[in-house]
Amino acid sequence: MKLLIVGFICIFSFCAPIWSQGRYERVELLWEDHFDGENPHFISSESDDLIGVVANGSYMLSHKTHKYYHTKYHQVNINPGQDFLIRSKIRFTEGEDDAYYGLVWGYKDVDNHFDFVIGKDGFFRILKEKNGVQLIPKNWSRSNAIRPNGQWNEIEIRKTGFKYEFTINNEQVYVSSYWPLYGNNIGYKIKNVCTIESDYLVVEQPRSVHVASKTISPYKKQNLGKPVNTKYSEVSCLVAHDGKLLVLNRDNHPGNRYPSSENDDVWFSEWKNSEWGTPVNIGSPINNAGNNYIVSISPDRNTLVISNIYNDDGTSGGNGYSISHWTGSKWQLPKSIQIEEYVNDGEYGGAALSPDGNVVILTLQDKDSKGVNDLYVSFVQSDESWSKPVNLGGVVNGFDHEYSPFLAADGTSLYFASQSHPGYGGADIFVSKRLDDTWLKWSEPLNLGRSVNTVGWDGNFSVEASGERAFLTSYSNSLGSGDIFSIRLKEEMKPDPVVILSGRVLDSKSGRPVEASITYRELESDRDLGHALSDPKTGKYRIVLTEGREYGFYAKNDKYISLRYHMDFNEIGAYKEIEQDLFLTPVELNAKVVLNNVFFEPNKSNLLGKSEPELDKLVALMAGSKTMEIEILGHTNPSKATEKFHRELSQRRADRVRDYILQKGIDENRVTATGCGYNNPINLGVADSHKMQNMRVEFRITKK
């Protein structure tokens, strides 16, 4: 399976008010090619029977056979439900008397299309062909509007309401009822031995583009230049959430592992010293002789979601998706992701994994698709398989292609490319906000505007967690066929603010890095929200946390006792990066572990409900270690109250924790409780955060 990452040539907190406002911009031009090097669609090509040359602002086609006709066309996402105009200026330069030339539209394939052609002798014809059967609404007829050979003829096909109007040099030559389009390709038809030249091909369709920004953006797209972009085609890109890793695809690059295969390889570039480094081929096993694409990177950068399936020997195994984990020195052989009743009848696919790893947005075509390609949602299951994909619905999906999805770090902002929603060119980038947890209700997609989108093809959009920089692929003003660009985003185009929490997982005794899984939970609901992996060698981890929750999080390794942490992100206001090392305590005699997520009412021993998940983990530890005995230690923070008050309060709190453990079935002889008062502070600072560290409950292992 190929991702939809090239142009078609010849073949969340919930929605903020600003997102629903935007502005509307009236646009007439849908697509154009003036053959002058700006936004090129048609390119020079040569076969045994047909030569096409783009030069000096014109497109020349030379046909060299009587056997059959040829077409050269390009995909244009016309909305068939609205009026449109196709116009071109063409002239006959030389050839035989039976030659003819003109336009094709609604082109699906050789057996399904329409044409409007002119003969050398001053006649014209209109034809529609369906399933190989030709119907001729207007057979060869002479028109005085047709200019002599060597002179330009302007041809127009206009849809107005439920009729077509056909015009040659501003003179209407035929009117018919509207015929539904078979396909969305438009271009040229040429028959018999002749040479023709075209000055332009233009498609107009009046529409109102719903633009995300209320004002024109002052920011411009910047070509990343060398060494990221080359004379070859950089056909896709994906930035990691921390903005320090850029994954890209290169087509037919000599540095690809199998350059003779003419397929794509995955490369990566790192952000160092305020610039992007020279891209490096990611190598085996990710790259093989097939088309290789990374569709998602986990926030910890230790997990990749990859397009296509891999066989056990590393060769390509067909359509679908795979996952690979970083081992500390290399990437694992990708393993297939099992998606219930997964079907993709389209040629292209794509996927975007949510930052918490629980949801994936898929590009596919199925029997319930609204258009050619739609976006679907699938949810991870308890056995690590994925649910049957469900269509996101008609707000997001339209009559044509939706693809290239990217879920921002906030988990609610969905950026994607569309050829359905009104835009400026072949494909534009849009953003929609998720409105609830069903993942089926979305805000009206907003076009990111002219600062991002061109009249050509734009896609593969991704944005770093800070929202400051976005990256995309474009074919305008490129060094090669396709290049990677970056752009700053206006505030109203950015995803909601998040916190990137990063650090290392360490052995609390030796300080050495530990390989571990990291879990983060919502304390209020006692619900797991996501998981991450630490780097097996360095212990580094990285997770993304959204606004509006109080979190508990911890690292886990079966050889250690987890130390749990909590942070309150109910109100963060702006993007933040916080460093927090996570410690794991070896299971050994006299080891102490702080129960960070145990909470009491102020100056009382009443446990708060959000303490239960922390205490349940301790119960599970003791249930799994039948001989372990512990001492619960209660501590307070120095204050104006008497020493007796602190000693008694700390004792009551320790007793309350012990009671909870015993109520869960742990033998009373295995747990003791001691109140330490304020005699053992761990932080003498005066800030509230320092005092909170002293008011703690911990346990000490008294017997293994």
C-alpha positions as CSV (number, residue, x, y, z in Angstrom):
1,M,0.0,0.0,0.0
2,K,1.2,3.5,-0.8
3,L,0.4,6.5,1.3
4,L,-1.2,9.3,-0.5
5,I,1.8,11.6,-0.6
6,V,2.3,12.7,-4.2
7,G,0.2,14.7,-6.7
8,F,-1.9,12.7,-9.2
9,I,-0.2,13.0,-12.6
10,C,-1.6,11.3,-15.6
11,I,-3.3,8.4,-14.1
12,F,-8.0,18.3,22.6
13,S,-9.7,20.0,25.2
14,F,-12.9,20.7,23.3
15,C,-13.5,23.2,20.6
16,A,-12.7,26.7,21.5
17,P,-14.9,29.4,20.1
18,I,-12.2,30.8,17.8
19,W,-12.3,27.5,15.8
20,S,-15.9,27.9,14.9
21,Q,-15.5,31.5,13.7
22,G,-12.8,31.8,11.1
23,R,-13.7,33.7,8.0
24,Y,-15.0,32.9,4.5
25,E,-13.0,33.7,1.4
26,R,-14.6,33.7,-2.1
27,V,-12.4,31.8,-4.6
28,E,-13.0,31.2,-8.3
29,L,-9.9,29.4,-9.5
30,L,-9.8,25.7,-8.7
31,W,-6.8,24.5,-10.8
32,E,-4.6,25.8,-13.5
33,D,-1.5,25.1,-15.5
34,H,0.1,27.8,-17.7
35,F,3.2,25.6,-18.4
36,D,5.5,28.3,-17.2
37,G,7.2,26.5,-14.3
38,E,4.8,27.9,-11.7
39,N,2.8,25.1,-10.0
40,P,3.5,22.6,-12.8
41,H,1.1,19.7,-13.3
42,F,1.9,18.5,-16.7
43,I,5.5,17.5,-17.4
44,S,7.6,16.6,-20.4
45,S,7.3,12.9,-21.3
46,E,8.0,10.6,-24.2
47,S,6.7,7.2,-25.4
48,D,6.7,5.4,-28.7
49,D,3.6,7.1,-30.0
50,L,3.4,10.4,-28.1
51,I,5.8,13.1,-27.1
52,G,4.9,15.8,-24.6
53,V,7.1,18.9,-24.1
54,V,6.6,21.6,-21.6
55,A,8.6,24.7,-22.6
56,N,8.4,28.5,-23.0
57,G,4.9,28.7,-21.5
58,S,3.2,26.1,-23.6
59,Y,2.5,22.3,-23.7
60,M,3.3,20.6,-27.1
61,L,1.9,17.2,-27.9
62,S,3.1,15.2,-30.9
63,H,1.1,12.1,-31.9
64,K,2.7,9.6,-34.2
65,T,0.2,6.9,-34.9
66,H,-3.2,6.2,-36.5
67,K,-3.9,3.1,-34.4
68,Y,-5.5,4.8,-31.4
69,Y,-5.9,8.1,-29.6
70,H,-3.9,9.2,-26.6
71,T,-4.8,11.2,-23.5
72,K,-2.8,13.3,-21.1
73,Y,-4.7,14.2,-18.0
74,H,-4.5,15.3,-14.4
75,Q,-6.7,14.8,-11.4
76,V,-8.8,17.9,-10.5
77,N,-11.1,17.6,-7.5
78,I,-14.2,19.2,-9.1
79,N,-17.3,19.1,-6.8
80,P,-19.9,17.6,-9.2
81,G,-22.7,19.1,-7.3
82,Q,-21.7,22.7,-8.1
83,D,-21.2,24.7,-11.3
84,F,-17.8,24.7,-12.9
85,L,-15.9,25.9,-16.0
86,I,-13.1,24.2,-17.9
87,R,-11.2,26.3,-20.5
88,S,-8.1,25.9,-22.6
89,K,-6.4,27.6,-25.5
90,I,-5.1,25.1,-28.1
91,R,-3.9,25.3,-31.7
92,F,-3.1,22.8,-34.4
93,T,0.5,23.3,-35.7
94,E,1.0,20.5,-38.2
95,G,-0.4,17.1,-39.1
96,E,-2.6,15.0,-41.4
97,D,-6.1,15.9,-42.5
98,D,-7.9,13.3,-40.3
99,A,-6.3,14.4,-37.1
100,Y,-8.3,15.9,-34.2
101,Y,-7.6,17.3,-30.7
102,G,-9.4,18.7,-27.7
103,L,-10.3,18.2,-24.1
104,V,-11.3,15.2,-21.9
105,W,-13.1,15.6,-18.6
106,G,-14.9,13.3,-16.2
107,Y,-12.2,10.9,-17.1
108,K,-12.1,7.7,-15.1
109,D,-10.4,5.4,-17.7
110,V,-10.3,4.7,-21.4
111,D,-13.8,3.3,-21.3
112,N,-15.4,6.0,-19.2
113,H,-15.0,9.6,-20.1
114,F,-16.2,12.6,-22.0
115,D,-14.5,14.6,-24.8
116,F,-14.9,17.8,-26.7
117,V,-12.6,17.8,-29.8
118,I,-11.9,19.9,-32.9
119,G,-10.8,18.5,-36.3
120,K,-8.2,20.0,-38.6
121,D,-11.0,20.5,-41.1
122,G,-13.0,22.9,-38.9
123,F,-15.4,20.4,-37.5
124,F,-16.1,19.6,-33.8
125,R,-17.6,16.6,-31.9
126,I,-18.8,15.9,-28.4
127,L,-18.7,12.3,-27.1
128,K,-19.4,10.4,-23.9
129,E,-18.2,6.9,-23.4
130,K,-19.5,4.6,-20.6
131,N,-18.2,1.1,-20.0
132,G,-16.7,1.1,-23.5
133,V,-19.9,2.1,-25.3
134,Q,-19.8,5.4,-27.2
135,L,-22.7,7.8,-27.1
136,I,-22.4,10.9,-29.4
137,P,-24.6,13.8,-28.3
138,K,-23.1,15.9,-31.0
139,N,-21.6,14.2,-34.0
140,W,-19.1,15.9,-36.3
141,S,-20.4,19.4,-37.2
142,R,-18.8,22.3,-38.9
143,S,-18.5,25.6,-37.0
144,N,-17.4,28.9,-38.4
145,A,-16.1,29.7,-34.9
146,I,-13.2,27.4,-35.4
147,R,-10.1,29.3,-36.5
148,P,-7.7,28.1,-39.2
149,N,-4.8,25.8,-38.4
150,G,-2.0,27.6,-36.7
151,Q,-4.3,30.0,-34.9
152,W,-5.4,29.6,-31.3
153,N,-8.8,28.2,-30.5
154,E,-10.3,28.8,-27.0
155,I,-12.5,25.9,-25.9
156,E,-14.8,26.1,-22.9
157,I,-17.0,23.5,-21.1
158,R,-19.3,25.1,-18.6
159,K,-21.7,23.4,-16.2
160,T,-24.5,25.6,-15.1
161,G,-27.2,24.0,-13.0
162,F,-28.3,20.8,-14.8
163,K,-26.8,21.6,-18.2
164,Y,-23.5,21.8,-20.1
165,E,-22.6,24.7,-22.5
166,F,-19.9,24.1,-25.1
167,T,-18.1,27.2,-26.5
168,I,-15.5,27.7,-29.1
169,N,-13.9,31.2,-29.3
170,N,-16.7,32.7,-27.3
171,E,-19.4,31.2,-29.5
172,Q,-21.8,28.7,-28.1
173,V,-21.8,25.6,-30.3
174,Y,-23.9,23.1,-28.3
175,V,-26.0,22.8,-25.1
176,S,-26.9,19.5,-23.4
177,S,-28.2,18.2,-20.1
178,Y,-25.7,17.6,-17.4
179,W,-23.9,14.2,-17.3
180,P,-22.6,13.0,-14.0
181,L,-18.8,12.7,-13.9
182,Y,-17.3,9.2,-14.2
183,G,-14.0,10.3,-12.7
184,N,-12.2,13.5,-11.7
185,N,-9.4,13.7,-14.3
186,I,-9.2,16.5,-16.9
187,G,-6.8,16.9,-19.8
188,Y,-6.2,16.5,-23.5
189,K,-7.1,14.0,-26.2
190,I,-5.2,13.7,-29.5
191,K,-5.8,11.3,-32.4
192,N,-3.9,10.5,-35.6
193,V,-0.6,12.0,-36.7
194,C,-0.4,15.6,-35.7
195,T,1.2,18.2,-33.4
196,I,-0.8,20.5,-31.2
197,E,0.1,23.2,-28.7
198,S,-1.7,24.5,-25.6
199,D,-1.2,27.8,-23.9
200,Y,-3.1,27.0,-20.7
201,L,-5.6,24.7,-19.0
202,V,-7.8,26.3,-16.3
203,V,-10.6,24.9,-14.1
204,E,-12.8,27.4,-12.2
205,Q,-15.4,26.6,-9.6
206,P,-16.8,29.4,-7.4
207,R,-16.7,28.4,-3.8
208,S,-16.4,29.9,-0.3
209,V,-13.3,28.7,1.5
210,H,-13.8,28.5,5.3
211,V,-10.4,29.7,6.5
212,A,-9.1,29.1,10.1
213,S,-7.4,32.4,10.6
214,K,-9.6,35.5,11.0
215,T,-6.9,37.6,9.5
216,I,-4.3,37.0,6.8
217,S,-1.3,35.2,8.3
218,P,2.0,37.1,8.1
219,Y,4.0,33.9,8.1
220,K,5.3,32.3,4.9
221,K,6.3,28.7,4.1
222,Q,10.0,28.2,4.2
223,N,11.7,25.5,2.1
224,L,14.0,23.6,4.5
225,G,16.6,23.6,1.8
226,K,19.7,21.5,1.8
227,P,20.6,19.1,3.3
228,V,17.0,18.0,4.0
229,N,15.7,18.7,0.5
230,T,17.5,17.5,-2.6
231,K,17.1,17.4,-6.4
232,Y,15.3,14.1,-5.8
233,S,11.8,14.0,-4.4
234,E,11.1,14.3,-0.6
235,V,7.6,13.0,-0.7
236,S,6.5,13.1,2.9
237,C,7.5,14.3,6.3
238,L,6.5,13.8,10.0
239,V,7.8,15.8,12.9
240,A,8.1,14.2,16.4
241,H,6.1,15.9,19.1
242,D,9.2,17.4,20.7
243,G,10.1,19.1,17.4
244,K,13.6,17.6,17.5
245,L,13.2,14.8,15.0
246,L,12.0,14.9,11.4
247,V,11.1,11.7,9.5
248,L,11.0,12.0,5.8
249,N,10.6,9.8,2.7
250,R,12.8,10.0,-0.4
251,D,11.7,8.7,-3.7
252,N,14.3,7.2,-6.1
253,H,17.2,8.6,-4.1
254,P,20.6,7.0,-4.8
255,G,21.1,6.6,-1.0
256,N,18.0,4.4,-0.7
257,R,18.8,0.8,0.3
258,Y,17.3,-0.6,-3.0
259,P,17.7,2.4,-5.5
260,S,16.9,0.1,-8.4
261,S,13.4,-0.6,-7.0
262,E,12.3,3.0,-7.6
263,N,10.5,2.9,-4.2
264,D,10.7,5.1,-1.2
265,D,12.9,4.9,1.9
266,V,12.5,6.4,5.3
267,W,15.2,8.9,6.4
268,F,15.5,11.0,9.5
269,S,17.0,14.3,10.5
270,E,17.7,15.7,14.0
271,W,17.4,19.3,15.2
272,K,20.7,20.3,16.7
273,N,22.3,23.7,17.1
274,S,19.2,25.4,15.7
275,E,19.3,23.6,12.4
276,W,18.3,20.3,10.8
277,G,21.1,17.9,10.4
278,T,22.0,15.8,7.3
279,P,19.3,13.1,6.9
280,V,20.3,9.5,7.6
281,N,18.7,6.5,6.1
282,I,16.9,4.6,8.9
283,G,18.1,1.3,7.4
284,S,16.9,-2.2,8.0
285,P,14.5,-3.6,9.1
286,I,12.3,-0.5,8.5
287,N,13.5,0.0,4.9
288,N,13.2,-2.9,2.5
289,A,12.6,-3.2,-1.3
290,G,9.0,-2.0,-1.0
291,N,7.5,1.4,-0.3
292,N,8.4,2.3,3.2
293,Y,6.6,5.0,5.3
294,I,6.4,6.0,8.9
295,V,2.8,7.2,9.6
296,S,3.2,7.9,13.3
297,I,5.8,8.4,16.0
298,S,5.0,8.0,19.7
299,P,5.8,10.9,22.0
300,D,8.6,8.9,23.6
301,R,10.1,8.3,20.1
302,N,10.5,4.7,20.9
303,T,7.6,3.3,18.9
304,L,6.9,3.7,15.1
305,V,3.7,2.9,13.2
306,I,4.6,1.9,9.7
307,S,2.7,1.5,6.5
308,N,2.5,-2.0,5.1
309,I,3.1,-5.5,6.5
310,Y,6.5,-7.2,6.9
311,N,7.2,-10.9,6.5
312,D,9.4,-12.8,8.9
313,D,12.3,-12.4,6.6
314,G,11.8,-8.6,6.5
315,T,10.3,-8.5,3.0
316,S,7.1,-6.6,2.1
317,G,4.0,-8.6,3.1
318,G,1.2,-6.6,1.7
319,N,-1.2,-3.8,2.8
320,G,-1.9,-2.9,6.4
321,Y,0.1,-1.4,9.2
322,S,2.9,-2.6,11.5
323,I,4.6,-1.4,14.7
324,S,8.2,-1.4,15.7
325,H,9.9,-0.6,19.0
326,W,13.4,0.8,19.7
327,T,15.6,-1.8,21.5
328,G,18.3,0.7,22.5
329,S,20.5,0.0,19.5
330,K,18.1,-0.8,16.6
331,W,14.5,-1.0,15.6
332,Q,12.7,-4.3,15.9
333,L,11.3,-6.1,12.9
334,P,7.9,-4.5,12.5
335,K,5.0,-6.6,13.7
336,S,1.6,-6.5,12.0
337,I,-1.2,-4.5,13.7
338,Q,-4.4,-6.5,13.8
339,I,-7.5,-4.4,12.9
340,E,-10.9,-6.0,13.0
341,E,-12.5,-6.4,9.5
342,Y,-9.9,-4.1,8.0
343,V,-10.6,-3.3,4.4
344,N,-9.1,-0.8,2.1
345,D,-10.4,-0.9,-1.5
346,G,-8.5,2.3,-2.4
347,E,-4.9,2.5,-3.7
348,Y,-3.7,4.6,-0.9
349,G,-3.8,4.6,2.9
350,G,-2.6,6.5,5.9
351,A,-2.8,6.5,9.7
352,A,-2.4,8.8,12.7
353,L,-1.8,7.4,16.2
354,S,-3.1,9.4,19.1
355,P,-0.5,10.6,21.5
356,D,-1.8,8.3,24.2
357,G,-1.6,5.3,21.8
358,N,-5.2,4.3,22.3
359,V,-6.8,5.6,19.0
360,V,-5.8,5.6,15.4
361,I,-7.3,7.6,12.5
362,L,-7.1,5.7,9.2
363,T,-7.4,6.6,5.6
364,L,-9.2,3.9,3.6
365,Q,-12.0,3.2,1.2
366,D,-14.9,0.9,2.1
367,K,-18.5,0.4,1.1
368,D,-19.7,3.1,3.6
369,S,-17.1,5.7,2.4
370,K,-18.6,9.1,1.6
371,G,-16.1,9.7,-1.2
372,V,-13.0,8.1,-2.7
373,N,-11.0,7.9,0.5
374,D,-12.4,8.7,3.9
375,L,-11.1,9.0,7.4
376,Y,-12.0,6.3,10.0
377,V,-11.4,5.8,13.7
378,S,-10.3,2.6,15.4
379,F,-9.7,1.9,19.1
380,V,-7.1,-0.3,20.8
381,Q,-8.5,-3.4,22.6
382,S,-7.3,-5.2,25.7
383,D,-5.5,-7.8,23.7
384,E,-3.6,-5.0,21.7
385,S,-5.7,-5.6,18.6
386,W,-7.8,-2.8,17.1
387,S,-11.6,-2.4,16.7
388,K,-13.4,-2.3,13.4
389,P,-12.8,1.1,11.8
390,V,-15.8,3.5,12.0
391,N,-16.3,6.3,9.5
392,L,-15.8,9.8,11.0
393,G,-18.9,11.0,9.2
394,G,-20.0,13.7,6.7
395,V,-18.6,16.7,8.6
396,V,-15.0,15.5,8.0
397,N,-15.5,13.3,4.9
398,G,-16.7,14.6,1.6
399,F,-17.3,13.6,-2.0
400,D,-13.6,13.0,-2.9
401,H,-10.4,12.3,-1.1
402,E,-9.6,12.8,2.6
403,Y,-6.2,11.5,3.6
404,S,-2.8,12.3,5.2
405,P,-4.2,12.6,8.8
406,F,-2.2,13.9,11.7
407,L,-3.4,14.0,15.3
408,A,-1.8,16.8,17.3
409,A,-0.3,16.4,20.7
410,D,-3.6,17.7,22.3
411,G,-5.4,14.6,21.0
412,T,-8.3,16.7,19.7
413,S,-6.9,18.7,16.7
414,L,-7.0,16.6,13.5
415,Y,-5.1,18.0,10.6
416,F,-5.7,16.4,7.2
417,A,-5.5,16.9,3.5
418,S,-8.7,17.1,1.5
419,Q,-9.8,17.3,-2.1
420,S,-13.5,17.5,-1.0
421,H,-13.7,20.7,1.1
422,P,-13.5,24.0,-0.7
423,G,-9.9,25.1,-1.1
424,Y,-7.3,26.7,-3.3
425,G,-5.8,23.9,-5.3
426,G,-5.4,20.2,-5.9
427,A,-5.4,19.3,-2.2
428,D,-5.5,21.6,0.8
429,I,-4.7,21.1,4.5
430,F,-7.6,21.5,6.9
431,V,-8.1,21.2,10.7
432,S,-11.1,19.9,12.6
433,K,-11.6,19.7,16.4
434,R,-12.9,16.6,18.2
435,L,-16.0,17.6,20.1
436,D,-16.4,14.5,22.4
437,D,-15.0,11.2,23.4
438,T,-16.9,9.2,20.8
439,W,-14.5,10.5,18.2
440,L,-17.4,10.8,15.8
441,K,-18.4,14.4,16.4
442,W,-16.1,17.0,14.8
443,S,-16.1,20.7,14.2
444,E,-16.5,22.0,10.6
445,P,-13.1,21.6,8.9
446,L,-11.2,24.9,8.5
447,N,-8.8,25.6,5.7
448,L,-5.4,26.7,6.9
449,G,-5.3,29.5,4.4
450,R,-3.0,30.7,1.6
451,S,0.0,30.9,3.8
452,V,-0.1,27.0,4.0
453,N,-2.0,25.9,0.9
454,T,-1.2,26.6,-2.7
455,V,-3.0,26.0,-6.0
456,G,-1.0,22.8,-6.3
457,W,-0.9,19.7,-4.0
458,D,-0.2,20.2,-0.3
459,G,-0.2,17.4,2.3
460,N,1.6,15.4,4.9
461,F,1.1,18.1,7.5
462,S,2.4,17.7,11.1
463,V,2.9,20.1,13.9
464,E,5.2,19.9,16.9
465,A,3.6,19.9,20.4
466,S,4.4,23.5,21.1
467,G,2.4,24.5,18.0
468,E,5.1,26.9,16.9
469,R,6.3,25.1,13.8
470,A,4.4,22.9,11.3
471,F,5.9,20.8,8.5
472,L,4.4,19.7,5.2
473,T,5.2,18.5,1.7
474,S,4.6,20.8,-1.3
475,Y,5.4,20.8,-5.0
476,S,5.6,24.5,-5.4
477,N,8.9,26.3,-5.3
478,S,10.8,23.1,-4.7
479,L,14.3,22.0,-5.3
480,G,13.1,18.7,-6.7
481,S,9.7,17.2,-7.5
482,G,8.5,17.5,-3.9
483,D,10.2,19.3,-1.0
484,I,9.6,19.7,2.8
485,F,8.6,23.1,4.1
486,S,8.1,24.6,7.5
487,I,5.8,27.4,8.6
488,R,5.0,29.2,11.8
489,L,1.3,29.0,12.8
490,K,-0.9,31.8,14.0
491,E,-2.4,31.2,17.5
492,E,-5.8,30.2,16.2
493,M,-4.3,27.5,14.0
494,K,-2.4,25.9,16.8
495,P,-3.5,22.8,18.8
496,D,-4.5,23.3,22.4
497,P,-1.6,23.7,24.9
498,V,0.0,20.5,26.4
499,V,2.8,19.6,28.7
500,I,5.7,17.5,27.5
501,L,7.0,15.6,30.6
502,S,10.4,14.0,30.1
503,G,13.3,12.7,32.0
504,R,15.0,9.4,32.8
505,V,14.0,6.3,34.6
506,L,16.6,5.5,37.2
507,D,17.5,3.0,39.9
508,S,17.0,5.0,43.1
509,K,20.0,3.3,44.8
510,S,22.6,3.2,42.0
511,G,21.4,6.0,39.8
512,R,21.7,3.7,36.7
513,P,19.2,3.9,33.8
514,V,16.4,1.4,33.9
515,E,14.3,0.0,31.0
516,A,10.7,0.5,32.0
517,S,7.2,1.1,30.9
518,I,5.6,4.4,32.0
519,T,1.9,4.6,32.8
520,Y,0.0,7.9,33.3
521,R,-3.5,8.0,34.9
522,E,-6.2,10.4,35.7
523,L,-6.4,10.5,39.5
524,E,-10.0,11.6,39.6
525,S,-11.4,8.7,37.6
526,D,-8.7,6.2,38.4
527,R,-8.4,5.6,34.6
528,D,-5.2,4.7,32.7
529,L,-4.8,7.3,30.0
530,G,-1.7,6.1,28.2
531,H,1.6,4.3,28.2
532,A,5.2,5.0,27.1
533,L,8.5,3.2,27.0
534,S,11.9,4.4,28.3
535,D,15.0,4.0,26.1
536,P,16.5,0.7,27.2
537,K,20.0,2.2,27.2
538,T,19.6,5.7,28.4
539,G,16.4,5.4,30.5
540,K,15.0,8.5,28.7
541,Y,11.3,8.8,28.5
542,R,8.8,11.4,27.1
543,I,5.1,11.7,27.5
544,V,2.5,14.3,26.4
545,L,-0.1,15.4,29.0
546,T,-3.1,17.5,28.1
547,E,-4.7,20.3,30.1
548,G,-7.7,19.8,32.4
549,R,-6.6,16.8,34.6
550,E,-4.7,15.9,37.7
551,Y,-2.3,13.1,36.8
552,G,-0.6,10.2,38.5
553,F,2.3,8.5,36.7
554,Y,5.0,5.9,37.4
555,A,7.6,3.7,35.8
556,K,7.3,-0.1,36.1
557,N,9.9,-2.8,36.0
558,D,9.1,-6.2,37.6
559,K,12.5,-6.2,39.4
560,Y,11.7,-2.9,41.2
561,I,9.1,-1.1,43.3
562,S,7.5,1.8,41.5
563,L,7.7,5.3,43.0
564,R,4.5,7.1,42.0
565,Y,4.3,10.8,41.1
566,H,1.5,13.3,40.6
567,M,1.1,16.6,38.9
568,D,-1.9,18.9,38.6
569,F,-2.4,20.2,35.0
570,N,-6.0,21.5,35.4
571,E,-4.8,24.9,34.2
572,I,-1.6,25.2,32.3
573,G,-2.5,28.1,30.0
574,A,0.4,27.6,27.6
575,Y,2.7,24.9,26.3
576,K,5.2,23.7,28.8
577,E,8.2,21.4,29.0
578,I,8.9,19.8,32.4
579,E,11.7,17.5,33.4
580,Q,11.0,14.8,36.0
581,D,13.2,11.8,36.6
582,L,11.3,8.7,37.7
583,F,12.9,6.4,40.3
584,L,12.5,2.7,40.8
585,T,13.5,1.2,44.2
586,P,15.1,-2.2,44.3
587,V,13.2,-4.8,46.3
588,E,15.7,-5.1,49.3
589,L,15.6,-5.0,53.1
590,N,15.1,-1.5,54.6
591,A,14.3,0.1,51.2
592,K,12.0,3.1,51.6
593,V,9.4,4.1,49.0
594,V,7.3,7.3,49.2
595,L,3.6,6.9,48.4
596,N,3.4,10.2,46.5
597,N,-0.3,9.8,45.5
598,V,-1.7,9.3,49.0
599,F,-3.8,12.3,50.1
600,F,-5.6,13.4,53.3
601,E,-8.0,16.1,54.3
602,P,-6.0,19.0,55.8
603,N,-4.9,18.4,59.4
604,K,-7.0,15.2,59.4
605,S,-6.4,11.5,58.8
606,N,-9.3,11.0,56.4
607,L,-8.1,9.5,53.2
608,L,-9.2,11.1,49.9
609,G,-10.7,8.8,47.3
610,K,-7.9,9.6,44.8
611,S,-5.5,7.8,47.1
612,E,-6.9,4.4,46.5
613,P,-5.1,3.6,43.2
614,E,-1.8,4.2,44.9
615,L,-2.7,2.1,47.9
616,D,-4.1,-0.7,45.7
617,K,-0.7,-0.9,44.0
618,L,0.9,-1.5,47.4
619,V,-1.7,-4.1,48.2
620,A,-0.9,-5.9,44.9
621,L,2.8,-5.8,45.6
622,M,2.3,-7.5,49.0
623,A,-0.1,-10.0,47.6
624,G,2.5,-11.0,45.0
625,S,5.3,-11.2,47.6
626,K,3.8,-13.5,50.3
627,T,6.7,-13.1,52.7
628,M,7.2,-9.3,52.5
629,E,6.6,-7.3,55.6
630,I,6.5,-3.5,55.7
631,E,6.3,-0.5,58.1
632,I,4.1,2.4,57.2
633,L,5.7,5.7,58.1
634,G,3.7,8.9,58.5
635,H,5.3,12.3,58.3
636,T,4.2,15.9,58.7
637,N,5.7,19.3,57.9
638,P,7.1,21.6,60.6
639,S,4.6,24.3,61.6
640,K,3.4,26.3,64.6
641,A,1.4,23.3,65.9
642,T,2.9,21.4,68.8
643,E,5.2,18.4,68.4
644,K,2.5,16.3,70.1
645,F,-0.1,17.3,67.4
646,H,2.3,16.4,64.6
647,R,3.2,13.1,66.2
648,E,-0.4,12.1,66.7
649,L,-1.5,13.3,63.3
650,S,1.3,11.3,61.6
651,Q,0.4,8.2,63.6
652,R,-3.3,8.4,62.7
653,R,-2.4,8.8,59.1
654,A,0.0,5.8,59.1
655,D,-2.7,3.8,61.0
656,R,-5.3,4.8,58.4
657,V,-3.1,3.5,55.6
658,R,-2.5,0.3,57.5
659,D,-6.2,-0.2,58.0
660,Y,-6.8,0.2,54.3
661,I,-4.2,-2.4,53.5
662,L,-5.6,-4.9,56.0
663,Q,-9.2,-4.3,54.7
664,K,-7.9,-5.6,51.3
665,G,-6.9,-8.9,52.8
666,I,-3.3,-8.5,53.9
667,D,-2.4,-10.3,57.2
668,E,-2.1,-7.8,60.0
669,N,1.2,-9.3,61.2
670,R,2.8,-8.2,57.9
671,V,2.1,-4.4,58.4
672,T,3.1,-2.0,61.2
673,A,2.5,1.7,61.4
674,T,4.7,4.5,62.9
675,G,4.1,8.2,63.2
676,C,7.3,10.2,62.8
677,G,5.9,13.7,63.3
678,Y,8.0,16.3,61.7
679,N,11.4,14.9,62.7
680,N,12.4,13.6,59.3
681,P,11.8,16.3,56.7
682,I,13.3,15.7,53.2
683,N,13.1,19.4,52.1
684,L,13.7,22.4,54.3
685,G,12.5,24.9,51.7
686,V,9.8,27.4,52.4
687,A,7.8,27.0,49.2
688,D,4.5,25.1,49.3
689,S,5.9,22.5,47.0
690,H,8.7,21.9,49.4
691,K,6.4,21.5,52.4
692,M,4.2,19.1,50.4
693,Q,7.2,16.8,50.0
694,N,7.6,16.6,53.8
695,M,3.9,15.8,54.4
696,R,4.2,12.3,53.1
697,V,3.5,8.6,53.8
698,E,6.1,6.0,52.9
699,F,6.8,2.4,53.6
700,R,9.9,0.5,54.6
701,I,10.6,-3.1,53.7
702,T,11.3,-4.8,57.0
703,K,11.3,-8.4,55.6
704,K,11.6,-9.6,52.1
